[in-house]
Amino acid sequence: MDCWHVVAKSHFEYGRLMGERFQDDIQRMAKSQVTLKNVNDTPEIRKVIKGYLSICEEQYPQYVEEIRGYAEGAGIVFDQLFRLHLDTELNNLGVNETVKINGCSTCMSNSAETFLIHSEDQIPELEDSGFLVHAVIQDSSEDFTAFCCPGFLPGNTFSFNGHGLAQSLNAVFQKKVHLDKLPRRFLIRAMLLSKDIDDAIKIARNQRGVANGFNMNYLQLKGGKTNMASVEIYGTPTGNVVNRCDVTDAYYHLNNYKQIDADSISDPSSVRREKTFSSVFGDLSVRPLSLAAILEVMSSRADPEYPVYRDGKEPDYLLTCAIGLFIVKADAIELRVYKSPPSSNEHSVHRYVTPKFIDLNYYWIGNAPL
């Protein structure tokens, strides 16, 4: 997979450059409102959107400017694109047990082989739209690499930053979505700046709180030591509940809360995928988890209704667009990206060697620095 590189002076310029480059894809998604097909444009919904925009402009105006840049670059109306960033909140308003929910899979190992692997599972309409971007935003000293969908803020998939902190995001589904809290995607975008796991948790304890919870998984190579953790965030009326689970052996997280006793909706796909993972994890005290074994499970279609490597068919309905593998290699974290089942071993490689990003296959967006 090619990696696009962009150096921008501001968040708006970054968004504009990305909007110009991916104009066709962004226009298509904005026109179809691809992730909001079941949300009607009613006065009540418009009021909710206006309220969320006010909160975002108050807490993270730079990321609102990023979206404004996307919209200008792509030649679309800002409101169309901002609305898509509220997909989790708007789809879950008045949620009940019959509403379709689903998400991605993450596995972590911190033993003989140290890695974090994540499947990015999307609706089929987004199958071929994903890409990697390495961005430097000068006015906020940001440096990150992320797998992205055109027009969306980075951080919502698998990514890593200039501090050598790799992360992946899994959706979880709390029953109560808060209208007076920060939309999920904006807090996730802010956490992309984290210096380390402690800093990520500090950002997660956002004073205003988050409208809808999520799960973040982290891997960092720092001072010759590997740190790994899975962090759950649950939004409440009084603020965020944040739980950190340090990974010292092996761990996996799907789309149900594991650490927090949350008032949430159980994802049936996660229940079935968990059975597949459990068969591989087994008794880790006598059988350490190998990378080869986890590549097999991340490629698994043994359960035809709810496979781990998704095919976009009902009842599961999502499609695996890419799999990102962060693997520790001596003084580096290497990112491998798979666009087919990872057991096939067909992947592209991107490397981060502290403190410099080294990419093996890249193209510039805008003007390359001298």
Backbone hydrogen bonds, N-H to C=O, Kabsch-Sander energy under -0.5 kcal/mol:
donor,donor_aa,acceptor,acceptor_aa,energy
3,C,361,N,-1.6
4,W,132,L,-2.8
5,H,363,Y,-3.3
6,V,134,H,-2.3
8,A,136,V,-2.8
14,Y,10,S,-2.3
15,G,11,H,-2.4
16,R,12,F,-2.7
17,L,13,E,-2.7
18,M,14,Y,-2.2
19,G,15,G,-2.8
20,E,16,R,-2.5
21,R,17,L,-2.0
22,F,18,M,-2.4
23,Q,20,E,-0.9
26,I,22,F,-2.4
27,Q,23,Q,-2.7
28,R,24,D,-2.1
29,M,25,D,-2.4
30,A,26,I,-2.7
31,K,27,Q,-2.4
32,S,28,R,-2.0
33,Q,29,M,-1.4
34,V,29,M,-1.3
36,L,33,Q,-2.6
39,V,36,L,-1.8
40,N,38,N,-0.6
42,T,40,N,-1.4
46,R,42,T,-2.6
47,K,43,P,-1.9
48,V,44,E,-1.9
49,I,45,I,-2.6
50,K,46,R,-2.2
51,G,47,K,-2.0
52,Y,48,V,-2.3
53,L,49,I,-2.4
54,S,50,K,-1.9
55,I,51,G,-1.7
56,C,52,Y,-2.5
57,E,53,L,-2.6
58,E,54,S,-1.5
59,Q,55,I,-2.4
60,Y,56,C,-2.6
63,Y,60,Y,-1.1
64,V,60,Y,-1.2
65,E,61,P,-2.3
66,E,62,Q,-1.4
67,I,63,Y,-1.7
68,R,64,V,-2.3
69,G,65,E,-2.4
70,Y,66,E,-2.2
71,A,67,I,-2.6
72,E,68,R,-2.5
73,G,69,G,-2.8
74,A,70,Y,-2.4
75,G,71,A,-1.1
75,G,72,E,-0.5
76,I,71,A,-2.4
80,Q,77,V,-0.8
81,L,77,V,-1.1
81,L,78,F,-0.5
82,F,78,F,-2.8
83,R,79,D,-2.1
84,L,80,Q,-0.9
85,H,81,L,-0.9
85,H,82,F,-1.0
86,L,83,R,-1.7
87,D,84,L,-1.3
90,L,86,L,-3.2
91,N,87,D,-2.3
92,N,88,T,-1.1
93,L,89,E,-0.5
93,L,90,L,-0.7
95,V,92,N,-2.0
99,V,96,N,-1.7
105,S,119,S,-0.8
106,T,253,H,-1.9
107,C,117,I,-2.6
108,M,251,Y,-3.0
109,S,115,F,-2.6
110,N,249,D,-3.8
111,S,113,E,-1.1
115,F,109,S,-1.9
115,F,113,E,-0.6
116,L,326,F,-2.5
117,I,107,C,-2.8
118,H,324,G,-2.6
119,S,105,S,-2.6
120,E,118,H,-0.6
120,E,322,A,-3.4
121,D,119,S,-0.9
122,Q,120,E,-0.5
122,Q,319,L,-2.9
126,L,123,I,-2.3
127,E,124,P,-1.9
129,S,126,L,-1.3
130,G,126,L,-0.6
131,F,148,C,-1.9
132,L,2,D,-1.0
133,V,146,A,-2.2
134,H,4,W,-3.3
135,A,133,V,-0.6
135,A,144,F,-2.8
136,V,6,V,-2.2
137,I,142,E,-1.9
138,Q,8,A,-2.9
138,Q,136,V,-0.6
139,D,9,K,-1.8
140,S,137,I,-0.8
141,S,138,Q,-0.9
142,E,137,I,-2.1
144,F,135,A,-2.1
145,T,160,F,-3.4
146,A,133,V,-2.3
147,F,158,F,-2.4
148,C,131,F,-3.3
148,C,146,A,-0.5
152,F,149,C,-2.1
156,N,153,L,-0.6
159,S,167,Q,-2.3
160,F,145,T,-2.8
161,N,165,L,-1.3
162,G,143,D,-2.7
164,G,161,N,-2.2
166,A,164,G,-0.7
166,A,219,L,-3.2
167,Q,159,S,-3.1
168,S,217,N,-1.7
169,L,157,T,-1.4
170,N,215,N,-2.8
172,V,213,G,-0.6
174,Q,172,V,-0.6
175,K,263,D,-2.7
177,V,175,K,-0.7
178,H,211,A,-2.0
181,K,178,H,-0.6
182,L,209,G,-2.3
186,F,183,P,-1.2
187,L,183,P,-1.1
188,I,184,R,-2.2
189,R,185,R,-1.9
190,A,186,F,-1.8
191,M,187,L,-2.0
192,L,188,I,-0.8
192,L,189,R,-0.8
193,L,190,A,-1.5
194,S,191,M,-1.5
200,A,196,D,-2.0
201,I,197,I,-2.1
202,K,198,D,-1.9
203,I,199,D,-2.2
204,A,200,A,-2.3
205,R,201,I,-1.6
206,N,204,A,-1.8
211,A,182,L,-3.2
214,F,233,I,-1.3
215,N,170,N,-2.4
216,M,231,V,-3.1
217,N,168,S,-2.3
218,Y,229,A,-3.2
219,L,166,A,-2.1
220,Q,227,N,-2.5
221,L,164,G,-0.8
222,K,220,Q,-0.7
222,K,225,K,-3.0
225,K,222,K,-1.7
227,N,220,Q,-2.9
227,N,225,K,-0.5
229,A,218,Y,-1.5
230,S,245,C,-2.4
231,V,216,M,-3.8
232,E,243,N,-2.5
233,I,214,F,-2.8
234,Y,241,V,-2.5
236,T,239,G,-1.6
239,G,236,T,-1.3
240,N,206,N,-0.5
241,V,234,Y,-3.0
242,V,240,N,-0.6
243,N,232,E,-2.5
245,C,230,S,-2.6
246,D,244,R,-0.6
247,V,228,M,-2.1
248,T,246,D,-0.7
251,Y,108,M,-2.3
253,H,106,T,-2.4
262,A,260,I,-2.1
264,S,262,A,-1.5
265,I,173,F,-3.3
271,V,267,D,-1.7
272,R,268,P,-1.8
273,R,269,S,-3.0
274,E,270,S,-2.6
275,K,271,V,-1.0
276,T,272,R,-1.1
277,F,273,R,-2.3
278,S,274,E,-2.8
279,S,275,K,-1.4
280,V,276,T,-0.7
280,V,277,F,-1.0
281,F,277,F,-2.7
282,G,278,S,-2.0
284,L,282,G,-1.0
286,V,283,D,-1.3
287,R,283,D,-1.3
294,I,290,S,-1.9
295,L,291,L,-2.4
296,E,292,A,-1.4
297,V,293,A,-1.9
298,M,294,I,-2.5
299,S,295,L,-0.6
299,S,296,E,-0.6
300,S,297,V,-1.2
308,V,300,S,-1.2
309,Y,300,S,-2.4
310,R,308,V,-1.0
312,G,318,L,-2.6
316,D,305,E,-0.6
316,D,313,K,-0.7
317,Y,313,K,-2.8
318,L,316,D,-0.5
319,L,122,Q,-3.3
320,T,310,R,-1.2
321,C,120,E,-2.7
321,C,319,L,-0.7
322,A,120,E,-1.1
323,I,338,Y,-2.2
324,G,118,H,-2.6
325,L,323,I,-0.5
325,L,336,R,-2.9
326,F,116,L,-3.3
326,F,324,G,-0.5
327,I,325,L,-0.6
327,I,334,E,-2.5
328,V,114,T,-2.3
329,K,332,A,-3.4
332,A,329,K,-2.0
333,I,352,Y,-2.0
334,E,327,I,-2.8
334,E,332,A,-0.6
335,L,350,H,-3.8
336,R,325,L,-2.8
336,R,334,E,-0.6
337,V,348,S,-2.4
338,Y,323,I,-2.9
338,Y,336,R,-0.5
339,K,346,E,-0.5
344,S,341,P,-2.3
345,N,342,P,-1.5
347,H,345,N,-0.8
348,S,337,V,-2.1
350,H,335,L,-3.1
351,R,358,I,-1.9
352,Y,333,I,-2.0
353,V,356,K,-2.4
354,T,331,D,-0.7
354,T,352,Y,-0.6
356,K,353,V,-3.3
358,I,351,R,-2.4
360,L,349,V,-0.7
363,Y,3,C,-2.0
365,I,5,H,-3.0
366,G,364,W,-0.5
